[in-house]
Amino acid sequence: MAKTIIYNPIESLVLSYQGGDKTALKKLIKAFNPKIRSSIRFQAGINAPVDDISQESWYAIIDKIGETKFTIGFEVWALSIARRKAIDWIRAQRTNREVFAISEIVDSVDQIDEEAESHEDLLKKLRLEILRLPKTHQLMISMFYLQSYSIEEISQVLQIPVGTVKSRLFKAREYLKQTLNQKNKKVES
């Protein structure tokens, strides 16, 4: 029985590039970038900076493509890189939101001893206090700061007015500020 050879233009471009044809890289990017972008958009969401993540993915792909022997195929390998870059972006967004939440709340806390409180300690305290919030406020804080939803997106998902989302976020932050202020005063006493 004869072996059927399936022509794959992407794999052909990869082999050409690895063989020294520098023009093949430009053709490869043009041909495969839509799949990379689609994968990133699917992984990170429609609000993600797809151009930036795609560019970072291509930097990583180009850096390794010359020395890689593809046992799983270029497409699977390249899409896994794009997926990891999208996940890195998602994690960075969550971290940025968490840091923003901490700084926004902690900045308004009276007389906090910044040397005694590490970032991790403040984050632990903040998470504990979030768990003490009413469920609706917990949900607002979680969706906004930890899951990176915008106020409009929260409104749409929960089917409540934007003003209600803003009000609940404000009340939740105020509660956290008051609680942290009270705890700091007790520690100072």
C-alpha positions, 0 to 999 in steps of 0.5 A: 500500500502506497503512503499518501503524502499530504502537502502542508504549506505551513510545514513546507514554509517552516522547512524552507526557512530552516533550510536557509530561505529567509523569505519563507519566514515572511510568507510563514508569518503572513500565512499563519498569523491569522491562526495565531491571532484567533488562538490568542483572541479565544484564549485571552478574550476580545479585549486583549491586545491581540497585536501585542501578544501576537508579536510576543508570540512571533518573537518567541517562535522566531527565536526557537524555530531554527533549532527546533525539530518538530515532533508534534508539528509546527502548528501545534508548537506555535499555537502552544506558544501563543496560548502561553503568551495569552495566559501570561497576559491574563495573569499579568492583568489579574496581578495588576488589578489586584495591586491596583485594588490593594493600593487603592484601598490601602492608600486611604487607610489611616496610618498604615505602617508600610515597613511592617506590612509587606505586600503579601501580608496586605494581600492576605488581609485584603482577601480575608476581609473580602470574604467577610463582605456580603456576597453581592459585594464579594462578586463585584470585587472579584469580577472587577479586580480579580477577573478583569471585567469592566464595569459595563461587562459586569452590568451586562453579565449580572443584568443590573444597571451600571450605576448599581455596579459602581455603587456596590464596588464603592460600598465594598471598597469603603467597607474594606477601608473601614475594616482595615483602619479599625484593625490598624487602630487596634494594633497600634493600641 
